[in-house]
Amino acid sequence: MKRFWSANNFTLTALSMLMAVVIGGVLIIISDATVLAKFGYFTARPSDAFESSWLLVSTAYADLLKGALGDPAVFSAWFSGEATWQQAFAPISETLTYAAPLVFTGLSVALAFRGGLFNIGAQGQAVLGCIAAGVAGFTFGLPIVLNLIVAVVAGVLGGALWGFIPGLLKARTGAHEVITTIMLNYTAGLFLAWLVIQQGIQAPGRSDAISKAVAESAQLPSPGGVLRVHLGIILAVLTTAGVAWLLNRSAFGFEIRAVGANPHAAKTAGISVAKTYVLLMAVAGGLAGFGGATQVLGTAHALTPSVAGNIGFDGLLVALLGRTRPWGTLFAALLFGALRAGGNRMQSFSGISLELVTVLQALIVIFIAAPALVKAIFRLRASRATGLGASLAKG
């Protein structure tokens, strides 16, 4: 118990999520006029306020869990033959669908962090991945499997190119990667908005900004029906294992960690810091581009100005929540996917705004980024193995 109640990563993360849930519950209460009205006569009958508050919050969070993991009533109906297994696993399918691209963009940010770089450009790199994969998906018309492989590779290369540019500028001119990647985010978004209305790209007979549909042979395989989950989540798990191996078992991974810890010492030891920066940003961009390809080939199936959503920016939060570790990033992406999937049901059944999910995500990240605050609130013991300082890039 003494070891558990210390400022280690697991305890800090769990308590950060607990505090976010508690504050979220308070926000749910104060946003409901009916419940607030019962606090008007709190001194006369406090039980009314407490009971209505508990009912509101518990119902909202129950709907959140049902939308993310599944409804026990639907599982019971499936066991009794009154529902299908697809209906029972539809919530988990939505969670995995939302989580898949976040794994890639989170790994992109986390990998750059480990090398001492702050990759804010995962959004732009994901957009380039969407563009390259989407265009390849409806242009070449290759046979099944081959068309999918070409589209995915195109997405990875598109993101790698968009990551290579700030890496080269960092290595050759010393330009800060935060500034260059932010500017490239805008460039990628504006380029996508222009591209989808160009002749040959825009869907025939459409006046709105949407491209041709990705060929079925280039789409990531999916069970279909109410299940939207696709092959992307399996690729995400395999990629996570690959990044973990790259960081911990390969020579390039050692160079990344050495440069991230102390670039001057790494240079003295014979490591080319400039080359490491360029390759690191290219690989990080390729991971984000992979996430963009997953988004357009697995879910959207066409290019629009908002096809990538906020997967790049959410990837930054996922990497931070995962302590910039590959497997931690994967689980953080699953959590964010669960919040998004469950938030849809919570809004539909409980009438709670979907924006509350964004608030919960922000609160979790705030507490994760301020471990000293969590430690002070819960009076945690100091831990020798927290590893907090090693998980963030300098500056």
N, C-alpha and C positions, 0 to 999 in steps of 0.2 A: 504493500500500500504506500510505503514511503517513496518507492521508486515511481509508482504510478502518479502520485500527487506531486510531481515535479514538473519543471518547465521543459519537458521534452516535446518533440514535434507532435506526437499523437495526442497528448493531453491538451496542448495548446489548440490544436485543430478542433478537437471535440468540444472544448469549452467555447471556442469562437463560434461554432455552429449553434451551440446551445444559447448563447447570448443573442445571436441573430434571430433565432426562433422566438425567444422571449420578447425581444423588442418588436418583432413582426406581429406577435399577438397583441401587444399594446396598440400598435397602429391599426390593427383590424378593429379593435374595440372602439377607438376614438373616431374611426371613420364610419361607424354605424349610428345613425341618429336614434334608432329605437333603443339601443342599449344605453346610449348616453342619457336619454330621457329618464331611465331608471336610476341613474346616479343623482338625479335631481332630488330624490327623497331618500338618499343613501342612509342618512342617520335614522330614519324611521324604520326602514326595512332593508338592511344591507344585503339580505339573502337574495332579493330580486336582482340586484345588480351583479352579484357574484355568479348566480346561476345563469343569467342571460349571457354574461361575458364568457363563461366556460362553454356554454352550448355553442355560441358563435365561433369561438376560436377552435374548439375541438372539431366542430363540423367542417370548418374551413381546412384545417390541417389533415383531417381524415380524407377529404376530397382530394387534397394534394397528393397524399400517399396512394389513394386509389387510382388517380390519373397517372401516377408514375410507375407503380408496381403491379396494379391489378385490383379489381374489386372482388372481395371474398364471395359476394352474392353471385357474381358471374361465374366464378370457379365452381360454386355449388351447383349452379344451373348446368354447367358443362358436365360435371360428374353424374348428374341425374338425367342427362340427355336432352335438356331443354335449351342448351346453347352449344356453340361450336368452340373448339379449342382456339380458333383464330380470334373470336371475340374475347376469350379469357386472356390471351396474351397480347392483345392490341395495345394496352398501356405500356407494357415493357418494350414492345416494338417501337412506340413513339419515343420512349426514353433513349433507346439505342440509336434511333434515326437522328435525333437532335445531337447526341453525343459524338457520333462518328467524325464529323468535320472538326469538332472542337479538340479532339485528340490530336489531330495533325497540327493545327495552328498552335495548340498549347505546347506540343513538342518543339515546334519551330522556335517559340519564344524561350522555352526552357533551355534548349541546346545553346542558343546564343548567350543566354545568361551565364551558363557554365564557362563560356569563353570570355566573359567580361564585357559582353556587348549587350546593349539594350535594344532589342529588335522591336520597334514600334510598328514596323512595316508589314507585319503578318497579314493585315487586312488587304493592303495593295497586292501582296504576293498571292494571296488567295484569289483575289479578283483576276489577276493574270492567269492563274491556274484555271479558273472558270472559263475565261475567254479561250485559252488554248485548247482545253479539253472539249468545250462546247463546239468550237469551230471544227475541230478534228472529228467530232462525233457525227456531224451532219454533212461533212464535205467528202470524205474519202470513199465511203460506201464499201468498205472492206468486208470480208466474210466475218461471221460471228466469232467471237473470242479474239481474233486478230484486231478487229475494229476497236474492241474495248481496250486491249493492251495499248494500241497506238494512241487512243484518246487519253488514257491515264498517263502515259509517258509524256505526251504533249503537255498535259497540265503540270506535271512535275518540272519539266524543262522551262515552262513559262514562269513558274514561281521562282525557279533557280536563277533565271536571268534577272528577275526583278530584285532578287537578293544579292546577286553578284555586283550590281551597280553600286549600292552603298558600301559593300565590302571593299571594292576597288578604290572608291573615293576615300574611304577610311585609311586604307593601306598607303595610297600614293600621296594624298594631300592632307591627311589628318582630319578631314571633315567628320564632324560628330554624326554617328549613325542615327541618333534620335532625330536630328533635323532633316537629314536626307531621306530617311524612311517615311517621316510624316509627309514630306512633300510628294514622295512617290505614291503614297496612299491616295492623295488627291488626283494625281496624274492618272493612276489606274482607274479610279472611279469615273473620271470625266471621259477617259478613252472608251470605257465600256458603254457609257451613255451615248456617245457618238457612234460607236460601232454598230449597235443593234438597230439603228435606223438607216443603215446603208444598204444600197441595192446589192442583192446577192447574199446578204446576211439576214435582213428582216424577213419575217415570215410572209409568204405571198398572200395578198389579199388582206393584209392587216395594216392599219394606220397607226397603231400604238407601238411602243418601243418593245418589241419582242422578236427574237430570232427564230429561225427555223427550228423544228424539234429535233432533238438528238435521235439518231437512228436507233431502233430497238436493239440492234446488234452491239451498240456501243454503251448501252445502259447497264449499270451494275445489277446483277441478278437479285430478284426479290421474290418472296413467296406470293405476293400479289394480294388482291382482296383488301381487307381492312389492315393487313400487315404491311407497313411501309419500310420495315427494316430491310437492309440490303447487304451485299457483300462488303460494303465499306467498313462496317464495324469489325469484321474479321481482319481486314487489311490493317485497320487501326491497331488491333492487338499485336499483330505480327510486326508492324512498324515500331511499336513501343518496345518490343523485345529487341529489335534491331538497333534502336537508338541506345538502349541500355547496354547492349554489347559494345557498340561503338565507343561509348564514353568510358566504360570500365575495363574493356578487354583489348582494345586496339591501340596501335601506336598513335594514330591521329587523335583518338580520344584522350590519350595522355597529353599530347601537345595542347589540346583544347583546355584541359584542366590546368595545365602548367601556365599557359598564357593568361587564363582567367584569374589564377591566384596571384601571379606576379609577372607581368610581361617583361620587365627589365631582367629579372633573374632567368626567365625562359630564354631571352635573347642571349644572355651570357652563356647559357648552357648549350647554345648552338641551334636553337629553334628559331625558324624564320617567323617572326610575329606577323609581318605583313602578309605572308602567304597563308598563315593560319586564319587571319581575319577574312581574307577573300574566300577561302574554301569554306569557312564556317558559315558565312552569310549566304553563300550559294547553297549549301546543304540545308540551312534553315529556311531559305526561300523555297527550296524544292519541297520541303515538308509542308509548308503553308500552301504551296501550289497543289500538292496532293490533296489537301483538305478542300480546296476549291473544286478540284476535279471530282471529288466524292460528292460535293454538294450538287453540281450540275448533272452529273451522270447518274446519281442515285436518287435524287429527290426532285430537282426542278425540271430537268429534261429539256430546258430551253434557256437561252440567255435573256435576262432583263436587267435594267439598271440596278435592281436590288437583289439580284440572284444570290450574291454572297452574304447578304444580310450583315450581321455584325460578328461573323465567326472569327475574324482576325482580332478584333478588340476583345471579344470574349475569351479568345485563346490566351491573351495576356493575363486575364484574371484566373483562368484555369491553371496556367503555369505557376502563378504566385501561390494559389491555394495548394497546388501539388508540391510546393517547396522546390520547384525547378528540378525535380527528379522524374525520370520517365514514367515509372509505375505510379507514382503519386499524381502525375499529370493525368494519366488514364483514369484513375478513380475520381479525380476532381471533375473531369469532363463528364463522367457518368452522373455525378451529383448535379452538375449544371443541366444536363439533359433531363434528369428526373424533375428538377424544379420547373423546367420549361414545359414538359409534358403534363406534370401535375397541375401547373398553373392554369392550363387551358380548361381542365375539368373544374378547378376551384372557381374560376370565373363563371363558368356555365351553370354550376349547381349551387354555389354559395353566393354568387353575386359579388365576389371579391375581385377587385381590379387585377388584371394580369401584371400591372406595374408593380404590385407588391412583390412579385417574384424577383424583379430587378432590384428592389430594395433589399430583399433577403440576400441576394448575391453580393450586393455592395457592402452590406453589413458584415458578412462573412469575411470578405477580403480585407475590410478595414481592420477587423480584429486580428486577422492573420498577419497583416502588415505591421501591427503594433503589439508584438508579443509582451512587451514590458507592461502595457496596460492590462492585458489579461492576467499576467502574473501578479500584478498588484491587486486587482479586484479579488482574485481567488486565493491570494497569499500562497502562491506556489513556491516550492523549494527550488533552489538553483539546480540546474542539471549540467553535468559536464559534457553531455552528448547531444545538446540541442541542435547544433549545426546551423544555427540561424544565420550567422554572419557569412558562412560559406555558400549559402544558397542564393545570394543576391549579387548582382553585378555592381562593381564599384561605381559610385556616383549616382 
